């Protein structure tokens, strides 16, 4: 039972860390689709 709890805590920690990294790398949907980021050639 103790290993299940430790595994769950580790999985939650990894998920939070991965979410933070992805949010810092990728722009939000509002930034990605804003008119400021549109390139017209």
C-alpha positions in Angstrom: 0.0 0.0 0.0 2.9 2.3 0.8 4.4 1.9 -2.6 1.1 2.7 -4.3 0.9 6.0 -2.4 4.5 6.9 -3.2 4.0 6.0 -6.9 0.8 8.2 -7.0 2.7 11.1 -5.5 5.6 10.7 -7.9 3.2 10.5 -10.9 1.4 13.7 -9.7 4.7 15.5 -9.3 5.9 14.4 -12.8 2.6 15.6 -14.3 2.8 19.0 -12.6 6.5 19.4 -13.7 5.7 18.4 -17.3 2.8 20.8 -17.4 4.9 23.7 -16.2 7.6 23.0 -18.8 5.1 22.7 -21.6 3.3 25.9 -20.6 6.6 27.8 -20.5 7.7 26.5 -24.0 4.4 26.7 -25.9 2.5 30.0 -26.3 -1.1 30.0 -25.1 -3.9 29.7 -27.6 -4.7 33.4 -27.3 -1.1 34.3 -28.2 -0.8 31.8 -31.0 -3.9 33.0 -32.8 -3.7 36.7 -32.1 -3.4 39.1 -35.0 0.1 40.2 -33.7 1.6 36.8 -34.5 0.1 36.6 -38.1 2.8 36.9 -40.8 1.6 38.3 -44.1 4.2 38.2 -46.9 
